[in-house]
Amino acid sequence: MKLIHLASVILIAAPLPAGAESMLDGVSAWSSPDGNTRARLSGTLDLEGYQFSGSVPGFVFTDSRELLNPRLSAFLDVQVGAQIYGFAQARFDRGFDPQDGKAQARLDEYALRWTPWEDSRLNIQVGQFATVVGNWTLRHLSWDNPFIGAPGPYTTMTPISEESLFDPLDDHHFSADEAYEYNPIIWGPSYATGIAISGKLGHWEYATEWKNAALSSRPEAWTLRDMHAGRGTFSGRVGWRPNEAWNIGLSASDGVYMSALVSNELPRGVVLSDFRQTVIAHDISYAWRHFQFWGEVFGSRFDIPGVGSGDVLGWYVEAKYKFSPRWFGALRFNQMIYGELPGANGIAQSWGEDSWRADFAITFRMTEFTQLKLQYCYLTHPGGESADGHMIATQFTVRF
């Protein structure tokens, strides 16, 4: 508790100096003399603190019981005329997910989008960018996310691992520092590289993409350097917006989840394309007065050659309530349910530990450019052997 308490006290006791807000407003914006080309540089500075016991709820990779995680994110948006739009996101932190590694600088997103018609019926986008699947990616950045971390399907590791390709039943339990070697249903916003086609037609919206990595692939597989034949992933989403309050979507994805690094270790007759991940997902969101609601359900199948198909269902429901212009709270329930695979004795058994997680968060928007979050997570495995997990986290954000 000392880390979280200390971070909270320092952040609350250190408000922005007088005049700082006006300095942050539009810190860097540029427009050509004719107004045809415009560019804007913005960003966020996040300071996060974590303290936990038992099983770690979500993506925090450390062998310690507490972690202080700073992160600087910079965003560049460029508009050329009415048809060309480009964006990029660079980050300086200890790794894509909270961890106690060395500081590093990365280019997480960059893309160019062409919109030939003003009604946005068609958009063509090329680069490295978040997946079109689901609805969480629309609010995954720290200023927009009512929580500090992502929902369960995006952060709960399954027993799928390159270290145990053909024996997932032995990998129900792993420590926090070992968890990075495993794969969830979908790894955060999945900033893989590829091309997307999207658009809006009346109350309907559509999006499809080809990417170089499956939804479950870890961050180092997302970049242009990791383009390998036979590992392409196709994903798509169809959405329906009957009015401003509702957004209902159906998504699907199919691709190779195994890294090309293990291709030389595969048995004779087994190739990378045999390790397929297929996902069917449904998402829904609704807004009413001071309430906002979101929900997603993911059904994922991992094909494991010589073993069978590992099925897992992950879902969550999330609600946010705005108490005042500066205060809002959020509640989220997450669950993971595993199917069965044949064991060594021929008897089918669950290939993962079922779990459910509850997340509670409150946010205080101190100014137009600063906010403070406090979150508590509780993770349990009904009928399983893993210990329950508790986590307290705090996040202070300055945007510019």
ZARO-925910 format. One record per residue (C-alpha): residue number from 1; residue in one letter; x, y, z. Coordinates in nm, 2 decimals, always signed. Layout:
<pts>
- NUM_A_X_Y_Z $
...
</pts>
This chain:
<pts>
- 1_M_+0.00_+0.00_+0.00 $
- 2_K_+0.29_+0.24_+0.05 $
- 3_L_+0.36_+0.28_-0.32 $
- 4_I_-0.01_+0.36_-0.41 $
- 5_H_-0.05_+0.59_-0.11 $
- 6_L_+0.27_+0.78_-0.18 $
- 7_A_+0.19_+0.83_-0.55 $
- 8_S_-0.16_+0.95_-0.47 $
- 9_V_-0.04_+1.20_-0.21 $
- 10_I_+0.23_+1.34_-0.44 $
- 11_L_-0.01_+1.38_-0.74 $
- 12_I_-0.29_+1.54_-0.54 $
- 13_A_-0.06_+1.77_-0.37 $
- 14_A_+0.11_+1.89_-0.69 $
- 15_P_-0.14_+2.08_-0.90 $
- 16_L_-0.04_+2.25_-1.22 $
- 17_P_+0.13_+2.59_-1.18 $
- 18_A_-0.07_+2.90_-1.26 $
- 19_G_-0.10_+2.96_-1.64 $
- 20_A_+0.00_+2.60_-1.72 $
- 21_E_-0.35_+2.51_-1.86 $
- 22_S_-0.33_+2.78_-2.13 $
- 23_M_+0.01_+2.66_-2.23 $
- 24_L_-0.12_+2.30_-2.27 $
- 25_D_-0.42_+2.41_-2.49 $
- 26_G_-0.32_+2.33_-2.85 $
- 27_V_+0.05_+2.29_-2.76 $
- 28_S_+0.15_+2.26_-3.13 $
- 29_A_-0.09_+2.32_-3.42 $
- 30_W_+0.00_+2.43_-3.77 $
- 31_S_-0.19_+2.52_-4.08 $
- 32_S_-0.08_+2.62_-4.43 $
- 33_P_-0.16_+2.97_-4.56 $
- 34_D_-0.44_+2.84_-4.77 $
- 35_G_-0.58_+2.61_-4.49 $
- 36_N_-0.55_+2.30_-4.71 $
- 37_T_-0.30_+2.13_-4.49 $
- 38_R_-0.33_+2.12_-4.11 $
- 39_A_-0.12_+1.94_-3.85 $
- 40_R_-0.15_+1.90_-3.47 $
- 41_L_+0.09_+1.75_-3.22 $
- 42_S_-0.07_+1.64_-2.89 $
- 43_G_+0.00_+1.38_-2.62 $
- 44_T_-0.04_+1.24_-2.27 $
- 45_L_+0.20_+1.19_-1.98 $
- 46_D_+0.08_+0.90_-1.75 $
- 47_L_+0.22_+0.80_-1.42 $
- 48_E_+0.08_+0.47_-1.29 $
- 49_G_+0.13_+0.28_-0.97 $
- 50_Y_+0.03_-0.08_-0.91 $
- 51_Q_+0.02_-0.30_-0.59 $
- 52_F_-0.12_-0.65_-0.59 $
- 53_S_-0.14_-0.98_-0.42 $
- 54_G_-0.22_-1.33_-0.54 $
- 55_S_-0.29_-1.38_-0.91 $
- 56_V_-0.23_-1.06_-1.11 $
- 57_P_-0.55_-0.93_-1.26 $
- 58_G_-0.45_-0.80_-1.61 $
- 59_F_-0.13_-0.71_-1.79 $
- 60_V_+0.13_-0.61_-1.53 $
- 61_F_+0.46_-0.80_-1.59 $
- 62_T_+0.69_-0.80_-1.29 $
- 63_D_+0.82_-1.04_-1.03 $
- 64_S_+0.76_-0.77_-0.76 $
- 65_R_+0.44_-0.70_-0.58 $
- 66_E_+0.43_-0.33_-0.67 $
- 67_L_+0.53_-0.13_-0.98 $
- 68_L_+0.56_+0.24_-1.07 $
- 69_N_+0.51_+0.28_-1.45 $
- 70_P_+0.56_+0.61_-1.63 $
- 71_R_+0.46_+0.66_-1.99 $
- 72_L_+0.48_+0.95_-2.24 $
- 73_S_+0.27_+0.93_-2.55 $
- 74_A_+0.28_+1.17_-2.85 $
- 75_F_+0.02_+1.19_-3.12 $
- 76_L_+0.06_+1.36_-3.46 $
- 77_D_-0.25_+1.42_-3.68 $
- 78_V_-0.22_+1.56_-4.03 $
- 79_Q_-0.51_+1.65_-4.27 $
- 80_V_-0.44_+1.73_-4.63 $
- 81_G_-0.75_+1.86_-4.81 $
- 82_A_-1.07_+1.67_-4.75 $
- 83_Q_-0.94_+1.33_-4.86 $
- 84_I_-0.60_+1.25_-4.70 $
- 85_Y_-0.55_+1.20_-4.33 $
- 86_G_-0.25_+1.07_-4.15 $
- 87_F_-0.17_+0.99_-3.79 $
- 88_A_+0.10_+0.85_-3.57 $
- 89_Q_+0.16_+0.76_-3.21 $
- 90_A_+0.50_+0.73_-3.05 $
- 91_R_+0.56_+0.62_-2.69 $
- 92_F_+0.85_+0.64_-2.44 $
- 93_D_+0.80_+0.39_-2.16 $
- 94_R_+0.93_+0.06_-2.02 $
- 95_G_+0.73_-0.15_-2.26 $
- 96_F_+0.39_-0.16_-2.43 $
- 97_D_+0.23_-0.31_-2.11 $
- 98_P_+0.32_-0.21_-1.75 $
- 99_Q_+0.65_-0.38_-1.66 $
- 100_D_+0.98_-0.32_-1.48 $
- 101_G_+1.19_-0.34_-1.80 $
- 102_K_+1.43_-0.08_-1.94 $
- 103_A_+1.30_+0.25_-2.09 $
- 104_Q_+1.24_+0.24_-2.46 $
- 105_A_+1.10_+0.46_-2.74 $
- 106_R_+0.86_+0.31_-2.99 $
- 107_L_+0.64_+0.40_-3.28 $
- 108_D_+0.32_+0.22_-3.20 $
- 109_E_+0.09_+0.36_-3.47 $
- 110_Y_+0.13_+0.52_-3.80 $
- 111_A_-0.12_+0.52_-4.09 $
- 112_L_-0.24_+0.70_-4.40 $
- 113_R_-0.61_+0.71_-4.48 $
- 114_W_-0.78_+0.81_-4.81 $
- 115_T_-1.15_+0.91_-4.81 $
- 116_P_-1.26_+0.97_-5.17 $
- 117_W_-1.61_+1.09_-5.09 $
- 118_E_-1.73_+1.34_-4.83 $
- 119_D_-2.00_+1.11_-4.69 $
- 120_S_-1.73_+0.86_-4.57 $
- 121_R_-1.89_+0.57_-4.75 $
- 122_L_-1.54_+0.45_-4.82 $
- 123_N_-1.21_+0.48_-4.63 $
- 124_I_-0.89_+0.30_-4.72 $
- 125_Q_-0.62_+0.30_-4.46 $
- 126_V_-0.26_+0.15_-4.47 $
- 127_G_-0.01_+0.13_-4.18 $
- 128_Q_+0.01_+0.00_-3.82 $
- 129_F_-0.30_+0.07_-3.63 $
- 130_A_-0.56_-0.06_-3.38 $
- 131_T_-0.79_-0.35_-3.49 $
- 132_V_-1.14_-0.28_-3.62 $
- 133_V_-1.27_-0.57_-3.40 $
- 134_G_-1.50_-0.48_-3.11 $
- 135_N_-1.56_-0.14_-2.94 $
- 136_W_-1.30_-0.11_-2.67 $
- 137_T_-1.03_+0.02_-2.90 $
- 138_L_-1.24_+0.34_-2.95 $
- 139_R_-1.17_+0.43_-2.58 $
- 140_H_-0.85_+0.25_-2.50 $
- 141_L_-0.63_+0.56_-2.45 $
- 142_S_-0.58_+0.67_-2.10 $
- 143_W_-0.78_+1.00_-2.12 $
- 144_D_-1.08_+0.81_-2.27 $
- 145_N_-1.07_+0.49_-2.08 $
- 146_P_-1.27_+0.50_-1.75 $
- 147_F_-1.04_+0.23_-1.62 $
- 148_I_-0.66_+0.20_-1.60 $
- 149_G_-0.65_-0.14_-1.77 $
- 150_A_-0.83_-0.32_-2.05 $
- 151_P_-1.13_-0.57_-2.01 $
- 152_G_-1.07_-0.93_-1.93 $
- 153_P_-1.07_-1.08_-2.29 $
- 154_Y_-0.79_-0.83_-2.38 $
- 155_T_-0.57_-0.90_-2.07 $
- 156_T_-0.63_-1.25_-1.94 $
- 157_M_-0.37_-1.50_-2.06 $
- 158_T_-0.48_-1.84_-2.19 $
- 159_P_-0.26_-2.15_-2.17 $
- 160_I_-0.15_-2.09_-2.54 $
- 161_S_+0.23_-2.05_-2.54 $
- 162_E_+0.52_-2.10_-2.78 $
- 163_E_+0.69_-2.28_-2.49 $
- 164_S_+0.43_-2.55_-2.47 $
- 165_L_+0.29_-2.58_-2.82 $
- 166_F_+0.15_-2.93_-2.79 $
- 167_D_+0.07_-2.96_-2.42 $
- 168_P_-0.15_-2.66_-2.30 $
- 169_L_-0.30_-2.87_-2.02 $
- 170_D_+0.02_-2.83_-1.82 $
- 171_D_+0.01_-2.46_-1.82 $
- 172_H_-0.29_-2.36_-1.61 $
- 173_H_-0.06_-2.18_-1.36 $
- 174_F_+0.22_-1.92_-1.43 $
- 175_S_+0.36_-1.64_-1.24 $
- 176_A_+0.33_-1.27_-1.33 $
- 177_D_+0.68_-1.25_-1.48 $
- 178_E_+0.61_-1.57_-1.69 $
- 179_A_+0.28_-1.45_-1.82 $
- 180_Y_+0.42_-1.26_-2.11 $
- 181_E_+0.51_-1.59_-2.28 $
- 182_Y_+0.13_-1.67_-2.31 $
- 183_N_-0.15_-1.53_-2.53 $
- 184_P_-0.49_-1.37_-2.45 $
- 185_I_-0.79_-1.38_-2.68 $
- 186_I_-0.69_-1.03_-2.81 $
- 187_W_-0.38_-0.84_-2.70 $
- 188_G_-0.50_-0.49_-2.61 $
- 189_P_-0.58_-0.27_-2.91 $
- 190_S_-0.37_-0.51_-3.14 $
- 191_Y_-0.17_-0.25_-3.33 $
- 192_A_-0.07_-0.49_-3.61 $
- 193_T_+0.04_-0.38_-3.96 $
- 194_G_-0.18_-0.40_-4.27 $
- 195_I_-0.46_-0.24_-4.46 $
- 196_A_-0.82_-0.16_-4.37 $
- 197_I_-1.13_-0.07_-4.57 $
- 198_S_-1.42_+0.09_-4.38 $
- 199_G_-1.72_+0.32_-4.43 $
- 200_K_-2.07_+0.43_-4.33 $
- 201_L_-2.39_+0.37_-4.52 $
- 202_G_-2.69_+0.52_-4.34 $
- 203_H_-2.73_+0.36_-4.00 $
- 204_W_-2.48_+0.09_-4.10 $
- 205_E_-2.10_+0.09_-4.07 $
- 206_Y_-1.85_-0.17_-4.19 $
- 207_A_-1.48_-0.23_-4.15 $
- 208_T_-1.25_-0.51_-4.27 $
- 209_E_-0.87_-0.55_-4.24 $
- 210_W_-0.58_-0.77_-4.34 $
- 211_K_-0.30_-0.76_-4.07 $
- 212_N_+0.03_-0.94_-4.03 $
- 213_A_-0.06_-1.09_-3.69 $
- 214_A_-0.35_-1.26_-3.52 $
- 215_L_-0.56_-1.08_-3.25 $
- 216_S_-0.38_-1.27_-2.98 $
- 217_S_-0.03_-1.20_-3.10 $
- 218_R_+0.21_-1.00_-2.87 $
- 219_P_+0.33_-0.65_-2.95 $
- 220_E_+0.67_-0.75_-3.11 $
- 221_A_+0.47_-0.93_-3.38 $
- 222_W_+0.28_-0.62_-3.49 $
- 223_T_+0.55_-0.43_-3.67 $
- 224_L_+0.64_-0.42_-4.04 $
- 225_R_+0.96_-0.62_-3.96 $
- 226_D_+0.74_-0.92_-3.88 $
- 227_M_+0.58_-0.97_-4.22 $
- 228_H_+0.59_-1.34_-4.30 $
- 229_A_+0.41_-1.53_-4.58 $
- 230_G_+0.13_-1.75_-4.45 $
- 231_R_+0.07_-1.55_-4.13 $
- 232_G_-0.19_-1.30_-4.25 $
- 233_T_-0.51_-1.24_-4.05 $
- 234_F_-0.84_-1.13_-4.18 $
- 235_S_-1.08_-0.95_-3.95 $
- 236_G_-1.40_-0.75_-4.00 $
- 237_R_-1.69_-0.58_-3.82 $
- 238_V_-2.04_-0.48_-3.92 $
- 239_G_-2.21_-0.22_-3.70 $
- 240_W_-2.56_-0.08_-3.67 $
- 241_R_-2.64_+0.26_-3.52 $
- 242_P_-3.02_+0.30_-3.51 $
- 243_N_-2.97_+0.63_-3.32 $
- 244_E_-2.71_+0.83_-3.13 $
- 245_A_-2.76_+0.62_-2.81 $
- 246_W_-2.70_+0.27_-2.95 $
- 247_N_-2.41_+0.10_-3.14 $
- 248_I_-2.44_-0.27_-3.20 $
- 249_G_-2.17_-0.47_-3.38 $
- 250_L_-2.06_-0.82_-3.49 $
- 251_S_-1.70_-0.90_-3.56 $
- 252_A_-1.50_-1.20_-3.69 $
- 253_S_-1.13_-1.28_-3.73 $
- 254_D_-0.92_-1.57_-3.86 $
- 255_G_-0.54_-1.59_-3.87 $
- 256_V_-0.22_-1.77_-3.76 $
- 257_Y_-0.14_-1.70_-3.39 $
- 258_M_+0.20_-1.87_-3.37 $
- 259_S_+0.52_-1.68_-3.42 $
- 260_A_+0.74_-1.76_-3.72 $
- 261_L_+1.03_-1.79_-3.47 $
- 262_V_+0.92_-2.14_-3.38 $
- 263_S_+0.89_-2.26_-3.75 $
- 264_N_+1.22_-2.46_-3.72 $
- 265_E_+1.10_-2.63_-3.40 $
- 266_L_+0.78_-2.78_-3.55 $
- 267_P_+0.75_-3.16_-3.60 $
- 268_R_+0.75_-3.30_-3.95 $
- 269_G_+0.42_-3.24_-4.13 $
- 270_V_+0.32_-2.94_-3.91 $
- 271_V_+0.34_-2.59_-4.05 $
- 272_L_+0.26_-2.24_-3.90 $
- 273_S_-0.07_-2.21_-4.08 $
- 274_D_-0.20_-2.51_-3.87 $
- 275_F_-0.20_-2.28_-3.57 $
- 276_R_-0.51_-2.08_-3.64 $
- 277_Q_-0.71_-1.85_-3.42 $
- 278_T_-1.07_-1.80_-3.51 $
- 279_V_-1.27_-1.54_-3.33 $
- 280_I_-1.64_-1.44_-3.33 $
- 281_A_-1.73_-1.14_-3.13 $
- 282_H_-2.04_-0.92_-3.05 $
- 283_D_-2.03_-0.57_-2.90 $
- 284_I_-2.29_-0.33_-2.78 $
- 285_S_-2.29_+0.02_-2.64 $
- 286_Y_-2.56_+0.25_-2.51 $
- 287_A_-2.57_+0.60_-2.36 $
- 288_W_-2.85_+0.74_-2.14 $
- 289_R_-2.83_+1.07_-1.96 $
- 290_H_-2.53_+1.04_-1.72 $
- 291_F_-2.48_+0.67_-1.79 $
- 292_Q_-2.27_+0.49_-2.05 $
- 293_F_-2.28_+0.11_-2.10 $
- 294_W_-2.05_-0.12_-2.30 $
- 295_G_-2.03_-0.49_-2.35 $
- 296_E_-1.84_-0.74_-2.56 $
- 297_V_-1.84_-1.12_-2.59 $
- 298_F_-1.56_-1.31_-2.76 $
- 299_G_-1.56_-1.68_-2.87 $
- 300_S_-1.21_-1.79_-2.97 $
- 301_R_-1.08_-2.12_-3.10 $
- 302_F_-0.71_-2.20_-3.10 $
- 303_D_-0.62_-2.49_-3.33 $
- 304_I_-0.34_-2.70_-3.17 $
- 305_P_-0.21_-2.97_-3.41 $
- 306_G_-0.21_-3.31_-3.27 $
- 307_V_-0.41_-3.20_-2.96 $
- 308_G_-0.74_-3.05_-3.08 $
- 309_S_-0.91_-2.71_-3.07 $
- 310_G_-0.89_-2.50_-2.75 $
- 311_D_-1.22_-2.31_-2.71 $
- 312_V_-1.25_-2.01_-2.48 $
- 313_L_-1.54_-1.77_-2.42 $
- 314_G_-1.45_-1.42_-2.27 $
- 315_W_-1.70_-1.14_-2.20 $
- 316_Y_-1.74_-0.83_-2.00 $
- 317_V_-2.00_-0.56_-1.92 $
- 318_E_-1.90_-0.21_-1.82 $
- 319_A_-2.09_+0.09_-1.69 $
- 320_K_-1.98_+0.45_-1.63 $
- 321_Y_-2.17_+0.71_-1.44 $
- 322_K_-2.09_+1.08_-1.44 $
- 323_F_-2.16_+1.23_-1.10 $
- 324_S_-2.05_+1.58_-1.20 $
- 325_P_-1.84_+1.74_-1.47 $
- 326_R_-1.53_+1.65_-1.28 $
- 327_W_-1.62_+1.31_-1.11 $
- 328_F_-1.72_+0.98_-1.26 $
- 329_G_-1.72_+0.62_-1.15 $
- 330_A_-1.71_+0.29_-1.34 $
- 331_L_-1.78_-0.07_-1.27 $
- 332_R_-1.69_-0.37_-1.49 $
- 333_F_-1.74_-0.75_-1.46 $
- 334_N_-1.53_-0.99_-1.67 $
- 335_Q_-1.54_-1.37_-1.71 $
- 336_M_-1.34_-1.63_-1.89 $
- 337_I_-1.48_-1.98_-1.96 $
- 338_Y_-1.28_-2.26_-2.11 $
- 339_G_-1.38_-2.57_-2.32 $
- 340_E_-1.23_-2.91_-2.29 $
- 341_L_-0.94_-3.09_-2.45 $
- 342_P_-0.84_-3.47_-2.42 $
- 343_G_-0.59_-3.53_-2.14 $
- 344_A_-0.31_-3.78_-2.13 $
- 345_N_-0.55_-4.05_-1.99 $
- 346_G_-0.80_-3.98_-2.27 $
- 347_I_-1.05_-3.81_-2.04 $
- 348_A_-1.15_-3.47_-2.15 $
- 349_Q_-1.07_-3.18_-1.91 $
- 350_S_-1.08_-2.81_-1.91 $
- 351_W_-0.77_-2.67_-2.08 $
- 352_G_-0.77_-2.35_-1.87 $
- 353_E_-0.89_-2.22_-1.54 $
- 354_D_-1.23_-2.04_-1.55 $
- 355_S_-1.22_-1.70_-1.39 $
- 356_W_-1.42_-1.39_-1.32 $
- 357_R_-1.29_-1.04_-1.24 $
- 358_A_-1.46_-0.73_-1.09 $
- 359_D_-1.31_-0.39_-1.16 $
- 360_F_-1.41_-0.07_-0.98 $
- 361_A_-1.27_+0.28_-1.07 $
- 362_I_-1.33_+0.64_-0.99 $
- 363_T_-1.19_+0.94_-1.18 $
- 364_F_-1.14_+1.30_-1.08 $
- 365_R_-1.09_+1.53_-1.37 $
- 366_M_-0.89_+1.80_-1.19 $
- 367_T_-0.87_+2.04_-1.49 $
- 368_E_-0.93_+2.02_-1.86 $
- 369_F_-0.58_+1.87_-1.90 $
- 370_T_-0.53_+1.66_-1.58 $
- 371_Q_-0.71_+1.37_-1.42 $
- 372_L_-0.65_+1.12_-1.15 $
- 373_K_-0.79_+0.76_-1.14 $
- 374_L_-0.80_+0.50_-0.86 $
- 375_Q_-0.90_+0.14_-0.94 $
- 376_Y_-0.95_-0.18_-0.75 $
- 377_C_-0.96_-0.53_-0.91 $
- 378_Y_-1.06_-0.86_-0.77 $
- 379_L_-0.99_-1.18_-0.96 $
- 380_T_-1.11_-1.53_-0.86 $
- 381_H_-1.10_-1.88_-1.01 $
- 382_P_-1.41_-2.07_-0.90 $
- 383_G_-1.32_-2.43_-0.84 $
- 384_G_-0.96_-2.37_-0.95 $
- 385_E_-0.63_-2.40_-0.77 $
- 386_S_-0.50_-2.04_-0.83 $
- 387_A_-0.51_-1.79_-0.55 $
- 388_D_-0.75_-1.50_-0.57 $
- 389_G_-0.60_-1.18_-0.69 $
- 390_H_-0.63_-0.82_-0.56 $
- 391_M_-0.49_-0.51_-0.72 $
- 392_I_-0.50_-0.14_-0.64 $
- 393_A_-0.38_+0.09_-0.91 $
- 394_T_-0.36_+0.47_-0.95 $
- 395_Q_-0.30_+0.67_-1.27 $
- 396_F_-0.23_+1.04_-1.31 $
- 397_T_-0.26_+1.18_-1.66 $
- 398_V_-0.16_+1.52_-1.81 $
- 399_R_-0.27_+1.57_-2.16 $
- 400_F_-0.13_+1.84_-2.39 $
</pts>
